[in-house]
Amino acid sequence: MITGEIRNKIDTIWDIFFSGGISNPLKVIEQINYLMFIHELSVQDDKQKRKYERMLKLGKNVTPFVSIFTNHENCKWSNLKSMSAEDKFANIKDNVFPFIKNLNENKDSAFSRYMANATFDISSMQKLESIINNIDELFNTMSNLENDEKKNADIKGDVYEYMLSKLGTSKDLGQFRTPRHIIRMMVELIKPTLEDTICDPACGTAGFLVEASKYLEEKFYDTETLDQKNSSKEYQYTGYDVDNTMLEIAAMNMMQHGIKDPNIKYKNSLTSQQNEQDSDDSKYSIVLANPPFKGSLEAGTISPELTDVVQTSKTELLFLAKFIKILKTGGKAAVIVPDGVLFGSSKAHKNIRKQIIEHQELKAVISLPSGVFKPYSGVSTSILIFYKTEKVQSDKVWFYELKADGYSLDDKRQKVEENDIPDVISRYENLEEEINRARTEQSFFVPKAEIINNEYDLSINKYKEVIYQQEELPPSSELIKELAILKEEYCKELDILSSMLKEDI
């Protein structure tokens, strides 16, 4: 969670917009995002330049670095910040916004589509000056915090989430952000490679896609393979959503992480598509997702390919069917589901679990603590990891009860020492050593036959064993003596009270 200092800085920026006549919260978020995008674009450009220079020193054969700000130096944040208020205002209006709208030469790209309607709506140069100064201070504070928190820091995500909370709708729309350290854990469990095509059919601001990209960047950092792959990197990442604001932010988010043309589109992944070219059937090798937890669709709008898998209107079940359909044979999925999906008693709940257990390769069920999504939601969730297969190989499923994720499980979500994430990753990478684990342990295997006999129930509580230690009680004779003493004390106190009442009379 963000600190009070950062929260206060955001509130200050927010107040400047309101006092300047921009009172629509979505418009405020949009304008802040544009300015933050320019800042981050400048930071990423500098990072790429430093990386290029380091690779040259290592003697690597890399593509020459070309700054994104070539011929547009006046749009770079450091230069922009040093201008007078008047020049700054004119430059942003006449140069910066046209620059970011035309960053991608491909006019059909995701970025071009979502930036096409970008407008500069700040009408006062004094207000703009104040906003830019405060955004610069905000980034300086965020940078210090990120250095302290290291790779699990997601201060920018927290900042965005705090801005969303001002809309008063993020919880109702299911648009609360998946914590970055949970996303990172899922990515490390799946272990994407440079050859994988990765999809999130309910991508929001593209957190899963960004983290997968960062994982590959770190894993193949000093190899020529990654540098060569970057030229065609865009096709690797696909995300869909039904919220244009989210898609706009997703496109900016991906571009800031070096992905110039991600396949980010407006699309309802669960409804019938206009033509066959929109089909994603068996297209991706990895699915990473945290789809909406609640909701339902009108029966006539649901894609027939999904109702062929499960007859339901519930979105959380339809998304599971979607994941199965879009995975290639041999593809892998790590997805978050509400716990009700694991033990729901309806025919649809049982059928989708049957599909995953009997016809796919269900590898693991990882139970998450119920406070993971606080303060936005207290819903209990789990991670399902499964492979799409033509022939099921394994006869058992691995269960893990993740009790602590490194943060307190209350609304404050402060950092704590207790953290099971390193353990779950280590154990998943060495499943052969889990075979003989007892069900009293934090992780264990359950035969699929037993799960099937339990109507495909996947809740960990159905299978774990709890040892109740019998309390040692003293002999009955000693208890009787203690009762006699208590009775004597009670009688004495009662006599004293009676005497006091008589004296009052």
C-alpha positions, 0 to 999 in steps of 0.5 A: 500500500502507498504511504501517507506521503504519496497519498498526500501528493496525489491528493494535492495533484487532484485538488489542483485539477479540481480547482482548475475546473476539471472535476470529472474523476476519469478526466483527472486520471486520464490527464495525470496518466498522460503526464506520468506516461511522458515521465516514464517514457523518458525514464525508460529511454534513459534505461535502454540507453544505459543498457545498450552502453553496458552491452557494448562494453561487454562486447555484445553484438546488439542493435544500435540504440535509437532514442525514442525522443530523436528529433523530439528532445523538447518532449523529454521530461527533463527538458520539459521540466526546465522550461518556463511556465509559458513555454511548458504550456505551449510545448505540451499543447503543440508538441508533446501531445502530438508526439505521444499520439504518433509514437507508433507509426502503425495507425492500427496498433493498440497504442495508436487506437487508444491514444487517437482521442488524447486531448490536452485539457489543462487550460491554465499554465500556472496550474500545469506548472504546479501539476508537473512540479508535484508529479516530479516530486511524486516520482522522486518519492516513488523511486526512493520507495521502489529502491527500498522494496526492490523487485516486488515494489509496485508503487505505480500500481498502488498509485493508480489503484488509489486514483481509481478508489476516488471513482468509488467504482473500482470495487463494484466493477471488479477493477481492483488490481492483482498485487504485483507480488502475487502476479510475479509468483504466478509468472515464476510458477509458469516460467514463460520462455521467449517462444511463448505467446501469452494471453490475458483475456481480462487484462485490465491495465496489463499487469500480468503481461507486463510482469511476464515481459519483465521476467523474460527481460531479467532471465535473458538480460545479457543474451543476444537472443532477447535483443534479437527477439525484441524486434518481433516481441509484440506478437508475444503479448495479447490482452483483451478488456471491455473498459476503454480506459483500462485499455488505454492505460494498458497500451501505455503500460506495455509501451513503457516496458519496451513493447511497442505494439502489444495486441491490446484490444477492446473485446468481450472474451465471453461473447459471440464474435463478429467473424471467425478471424476474431477466434482465439481457439488454440492460439496461445501457449500461456494464459495468465489471468485474474478475471472478474469474480462476479457477474453473469451474461444474457444467454443469447450473448454467450459464445457457443464455443464456451457453452459447449464446454459448460452451460452457465451464464456465470462469468467466473465459470465461462472464463475457465472455459475460455482459458481451455479453448484458447490454449494450445495443446501443451499450453499452460495456465495460471489463473485466479478463481474465487473459492466458490468455483472450487466447491460450488454444488451447481451442475455447471460448477461440477462440470467445469471442474470435471473438464479441468480434472479429467480432460486437462492436466490439473497440476496444482491448487494454491489456496491464497489468504483471504486478505490478499485483495484487501482493502478492495475485497475480502473474497477468498481465492485460489490459483489453479495451474493446469496444462491443456492436454490430449491425454491426461498423464498425472493421477494426482493434484498438488495442493498448497495452503499459502498462509502468508504473502509477506504483507499483513492481511488487514486493510493496511497490508503492511510488510511483514516477515511471514511469507510463504511465496518462496516456499511455494515456488521452491516446492512446485519446482521440486514436486517429486519431493512432495509425494510422501507429504502428510495431509497435516502439512502445508502442501500435499498430493491428493489422488484424482480418483479421490477428488472425482469421488468427492464430486470434483471438490477442489477446496483444500479444506476437503482434504487436509487433516487437522490434528486436535491435541487433547487437553490434559485435565486434572483428576476429578477429585482435584476439580471437586476440591477446587469447586468446593473452594469456589463455593465457599468463597462465593458464600462468603461474598454473598453473606457480606452483600446481604449484611450491607443490604440490611444496614442500608435498610 
